[in-house]
Amino acid sequence: MISIGIITSVYVVPLGIKVLSVIETQLLKLLFNLVLTYPISKIKGEIMTELIRIGILTILGSQASYFILLILIYNIMMDWYEWGTFPDPRNFFEKTVNFLTALIFGIAYWAGLKVKKRKWYLRPFYLIGYLAMYTILAVIIYKLLNAVLKYIEWNII
C-alpha cells in the first residue's frame, strides 16, 4: 500500500494552497484504502442503483411540481403541455416526445383534464385532492422500487 499521508497533507486549489487537518488527512486515507480494496464491480453496481433511485425521484418530483403549477396557473400549464406534445404522432420522434412528456408530466395533466369542466374556483381544491392522492401513491411506489433496488444491491451485485 502506498503511503499517501504526505501527498494529501497539502494540495493545490484554484485560489491557493490548502493545508488539510489531521482528521481530513485520515479520512482521505480511509477513502483511498476503501477505493483500492473495494471491488470495482460493487462500486459500479451501487452507483447504478443510486442513479436509478435519482431517476425515480426526478420523475416523481416532476409530477408533483407540475401538480403544484396546475394549482397555481392552470390554463397556462394545460396549454404548455398541449403545445409540447403532438396530437397525432406519425413517426418515432413524435411518439418519443409524447412518451417522455407523459412520463414526466402525464399524471398531473390527466388530473387537469379531469377537472377541466369544473368551475374555476373549485379546480384548485380538486387538484389538491389529486395531489394528496398522488403523494401517497408516489411514496408507496418509491418505497417498493427502493426495496427492489436494495435487494439487488445486497444480494445480486
N, C-alpha and C positions, 0 to 999 in steps of 0.2 A: 504494500500500500504506500502510496506517495504521501509524504507529509506536506500538508498544504497550509500549515499554520502561518508561515512567513508570507506566503503568497496572498493569503486572504486577509492579513492584518492591515494592509494598506492597498487601496485601489483607486483608480482614477475615475472621476465622474466628470460630466461635461463642465461643471463650474469649478472644478479644482480637485484636490486630493481629500479623501475622507478616511479618517482613521477609525477602524472598527473596534468596538469594545470587545472585551473578553467573551461576553455572552454571545455576541453576534458571530465572533470567530468560531466558537464551539458549535453554534447552530449551523453554520456553513459547513463545518467539518462533518457534522452528523448528516446533513443533507447530501453532501458528496459521497459519503460512505453508503448511504441508503441507495443512491442512484447507481453506484458502482456495483453493489451486491444484489440489487433487486432485479429480477428477470425483466428484460425489456418487453416481452410479450405481455406480462402482467400490467406494466405501466401503460402500454398501448390499449389494452382492454379496458382499464379503468378510465382512461381519457376518453375512449369511445363511448362508454356508458354515460360518462358525465356530459359529453356533448349531446347525447340523445336526451338526457334529462333537461338540458338547457333548451333544446329544440321544443320539447313538450311544453315547458313553462312559457316559452316565447309564444307558441300558438295559443295556449290558454289565456295568457295575459293580453294578447292582441284582441281576442274575442271580448274579454271583459272591458278593455279600453274602448272598443267600438260600441259596446252597450252603453257606457257612460256618455260617449259622444252622441249617441242616438237620443239619450235622455235630454241632453243639453241643446243640441242643434239637429233636430230630427230631419227636417226637409233637406238640409244641405248634405247630410251624411247618406241619406237614401239616394239622392241624386248622384252623389260621388260614386257610390257603389255601382249604380246602373251605368254611369259613364265609363267606369273602369272594366266592365265586362262586355262580352259580345252576346247579343240576344240570340243569335242563331249561329253557333260556331261551325265553320265549314272545314277548317284544316287543323292540323296538330297544334300549331302555335296558338290559335284562338281557344282551343279546348284546354290547353295547358294554362293559359292565362285565367280562364274561368275556373279551373280546378284550384289553382293556387289562391285566387281571390276568395273562393268559397271556403277553402281550408282555413284561411286566416281570419276572415270576417263573416263567414256564411251564417253561423247560428244567430248572431246579432241581427243580421239583415233579415233572416227568416222571421225573427221576433218582430222586427219593424214592419214586415209585411202583414203579420197577424194583427197588429194594432193600427194599421193604416186607416181603417174605416171608423175608428173611434174618434170621439171629439178631441180636439187638440189639447184641451186641458186635462183629459183623462189619460192620454198617451203616456206621459212620464210615469204615472202610477202603475200602469200595466207593465211598462218596460222595467220598472224597479222590481216588480214581482218576477218577471222573467230573469232579471239579473240575479236575484236571490236564488232562484232555482238553478240557474247556470252555475253560480258559485258553488253550491252544494255538490252538483254533479261533477264540476271540474276538480274539486278536492278529492272526491271519490275516485275519479279516473286517474288523477295524478298518483294517488296512494297505490292503486292497483298496478299501474305501469312501473312505479318506483319499486314495488315489491318484486316484480318480474326482473327488473334490471339488477336489483341487489342479489337475487337468486343466481342470475347469470354471472355476476361479479364473483360471488363467493364459491360457486360450485363448478362453473364451466371454464372461466378464464383462469 
